[in-house]
Amino acid sequence: MELTDRIKQIYEEAGINGSQRLSEADTCERIITRLLREVAGYHFADYSSQERDAARGRPDYTVLPGTAKTWYLEAKAWSVPLNDGEAAQAMNYVNSQGKRWAVLTNGREWRLYDNHKVGVPAAEKLQAQANYPDFASIERFLSAISKQSITSGKLEEFALRESIAQQLEVGLEDPDSALVKALARELKANTLNGRQVIADFFRRKNSFNSNAETELMSETATISSPVEQEKFDEDSLVSFSQIFQIRDTLPGAKPTGLQFDQSTEVVVSTWKELLIAIIRWIDSLGKLPRIPFPENSMYMLNYQSSHRDGTEMINAHQLDLTGGKTLFVETNTNTILKTIQIEKLCKAAGISPDRIRVRLRFPKKEAL
């Protein structure tokens, strides 16, 4: 059995799709421990688990204890969102032990932190992450923290590769980044419009590439053949995976309905309403990514109505979250950019776009 298939099986057997809620103990027993043993190659003697030590902040798992390669894993219940405070507490303990690596996971999301990045908050020590149901990314993550990888020193290579990839993904999509400015100078296009064209180019490339290294969620439809607009005439209901494939034909199309997980269809009349509804749904699932999002100069989501450089959002929509916090959404984007935003949001949240279906109405074609 392939590792990806084994990972899928472990998640299926954990019963996460049922109505029951997994406690932290259940999450550890049914998912985390099984993945460490059956995928990452650890044996009982390779780790110790303990109840949470609130006084010392000791993480739940000590892996390869008593060796130069010791690392720590802090576990949370399946439904508990991960936050930077828990990462900071885990990293404080890692630092007190003179060790380098820590993993924070609730079974849905896996985060790797590097204590060798000094002088920065815990959030900036994040080196790599993987999200359910992107089983390919979870396999890469578990392979990187596997016993063989840790003992052979390959984790450092994985962390460096992931860190560079994240910086490139963010930097090459931001017209104000040093990367894009350097490229614009080389291309003799160092103007605001020139940098925007370069950033849009890489944004499109990132949206459509689905090779093994940058694969989106395994449940997302693969972009292998173009989908014709004609199939979606007559007020059709289509998945967002299909919308990603035809985004260049969307200007002029109007959303009229929205459906999540085959639930009751709700009425929407604009792309802005559709974007806000999807953000609310992702929040209701407890899967919003770290805010501000994305981590470049132009935020889509922020707890303040401003971007990274302090400039105000042009068209900020205020949104009250389920936990009582207020979120601001920059909605000053065209139809195509809104679909790109939703695509990136789904990827960061670990949600398959196939779970979102939209009813589209295309302009009637004039008879020849």
VENZIVEN-V911833 format. One record per run of one state. SS is the DSSP state (h for helix, s for strand, l for the rest). FROM is the first residue (numbers start at 1). LEN is the number of residues. If there is no record, write none. Layout:
# VENZIVEN-V911833
((SS/FROM/LEN) (SS/FROM/LEN))
This chain:
# VENZIVEN-V911833
((l/1/2) (h/3/11) (l/14/10) (h/24/15) (l/39/5) (h/44/3) (s/47/3) (l/50/3) (s/53/1) (l/54/4) (s/58/1) (l/59/2) (s/61/3) (l/64/7) (s/71/5) (l/76/8) (h/84/13) (l/97/4) (s/101/5) (l/106/3) (s/109/6) (l/115/7) (h/122/4) (s/126/6) (l/132/3) (h/135/10) (l/145/2) (h/147/5) (l/152/3) (h/155/17) (l/172/6) (h/178/9) (l/187/5) (h/192/17) (l/209/20) (h/229/4) (l/233/4) (s/237/3) (h/240/6) (l/246/1) (h/247/3) (l/250/4) (s/254/7) (l/261/5) (s/266/2) (l/268/3) (h/271/14) (l/285/8) (s/293/1) (l/294/7) (s/301/2) (l/303/3) (s/306/1) (l/307/5) (s/312/1) (l/313/3) (s/316/5) (l/321/5) (s/326/5) (l/331/4) (h/335/15) (l/350/3) (h/353/3) (s/356/6) (l/362/7))
